[in-house]
Amino acid sequence: MSDPDFIVPPPGLVPDVPASDRRSEAGGAEQAEGAVRAEGTVRAERALPGFRPPPGIRPPSALPIAPPAALPIAPPSTPPTAPAQAEPPARPAPTGPWRLRSADGIEFPVRDRVVAGRDPSPPAWLQGAVVVAVPDHTRSMSKTHALLESRGGRLLVTDLDSTNGVRVWPEGEEPVDLEPGVPAEAPLDAVILLGDVAFLVERAPTQSV
């Protein structure tokens, strides 16, 4: 049921609001907004959703705006050349007689033929050889243990069928067990083991001859 006191005018009878009036209304709204800002309140803007880059990727805001200017690269300086140092003269090889020396301070020269042991008794074919008795409290050395010979500038050692054998240990190499009765060379700086007693192979000074 319609209200008899309310009359709806037909279309076209109510004039439109002039444009000047609409501008005045908009100006009033701006004035109201300016009044709100004057009071210290700022209209909040909608924030963009947060950007979470994949692992290892920087967000765009972290990227440089422009590539950094290329810095001049100085040519590598040439290091000063060190003066050549003269190598020390090589030490002449010792030419004195062969000598065996133990860690206990026992030493003896080998100029011709030497029979070594705890209490040597050379066989008939070694008569005239120098006999060297070596103290050995461990008794690992036989009474007549080994023959040492200086022959042709080399030192040869022969196992005289000892109980615990003879070993030659050249420097930087593996030790070698000698076969009884077969001479073997013992080079300079080698170690000769007569049982458990070790001797270093050396050359005595020439003036000691």
JONOR-V245231 format. One record per residue. RES is the residue in one letter. SS is DSSP state (~ for helix, > for strand, _ for the rest). OMEGA is omega as a letter, one per 40 degrees, with the letter a starting at -180 (* if undefined). Layout:
BEGIN
((RES/SS/OMEGA) (RES/SS/OMEGA))
END
This chain:
BEGIN
((M/_/a) (S/_/i) (D/_/a) (P/_/a) (D/_/a) (F/_/a) (I/_/i) (V/_/a) (P/_/i) (P/_/i) (P/_/i) (G/_/a) (L/_/a) (V/_/a) (P/_/i) (D/_/i) (V/_/i) (P/_/a) (A/~/i) (S/~/i) (D/~/i) (R/~/i) (R/~/i) (S/~/i) (E/~/i) (A/~/i) (G/~/i) (G/~/i) (A/~/i) (E/~/i) (Q/~/i) (A/~/i) (E/~/i) (G/~/i) (A/~/i) (V/~/i) (R/~/i) (A/~/i) (E/_/i) (G/_/i) (T/_/a) (V/_/a) (R/_/a) (A/_/i) (E/_/a) (R/_/a) (A/_/i) (L/_/i) (P/_/a) (G/_/i) (F/_/i) (R/_/a) (P/_/i) (P/_/i) (P/_/i) (G/_/a) (I/_/i) (R/_/i) (P/_/a) (P/~/a) (S/~/a) (A/~/a) (L/_/i) (P/_/a) (I/_/a) (A/_/i) (P/_/a) (P/_/a) (A/_/a) (A/_/i) (L/_/i) (P/_/a) (I/_/i) (A/_/i) (P/_/a) (P/_/i) (S/_/i) (T/_/a) (P/_/i) (P/_/a) (T/_/a) (A/_/i) (P/_/a) (A/_/i) (Q/_/i) (A/_/i) (E/_/i) (P/_/a) (P/_/a) (A/_/i) (R/_/a) (P/_/a) (A/_/i) (P/_/a) (T/_/i) (G/_/a) (P/_/i) (W/>/i) (R/>/i) (L/>/a) (R/>/i) (S/>/i) (A/_/i) (D/_/i) (G/_/i) (I/_/i) (E/>/i) (F/>/i) (P/>/i) (V/>/a) (R/_/i) (D/_/i) (R/>/a) (V/>/i) (V/>/a) (A/>/i) (G/>/i) (R/_/i) (D/_/a) (P/_/i) (S/_/a) (P/_/i) (P/_/a) (A/~/a) (W/~/i) (L/~/i) (Q/_/a) (G/_/i) (A/_/i) (V/>/a) (V/>/i) (V/>/i) (A/>/a) (V/_/i) (P/_/a) (D/_/a) (H/_/i) (T/_/i) (R/_/i) (S/_/a) (M/_/i) (S/_/i) (K/_/i) (T/_/a) (H/_/a) (A/>/i) (L/>/i) (L/>/a) (E/>/i) (S/>/a) (R/>/i) (G/_/i) (G/_/i) (R/>/i) (L/>/i) (L/>/i) (V/>/a) (T/>/i) (D/>/a) (L/_/i) (D/_/a) (S/_/a) (T/_/a) (N/_/i) (G/_/i) (V/>/i) (R/>/i) (V/>/a) (W/>/i) (P/_/a) (E/_/i) (G/_/a) (E/_/i) (E/_/i) (P/_/a) (V/>/i) (D/>/a) (L/_/i) (E/_/a) (P/_/i) (G/_/a) (V/_/a) (P/_/i) (A/>/a) (E/>/i) (A/_/a) (P/_/i) (L/_/a) (D/_/i) (A/_/i) (V/>/i) (I/>/i) (L/>/i) (L/>/a) (G/_/i) (D/_/a) (V/>/a) (A/>/i) (F/>/i) (L/>/i) (V/>/a) (E/>/i) (R/>/i) (A/_/i) (P/_/a) (T/~/a) (Q/~/i) (S/~/a) (V/_/*))
END
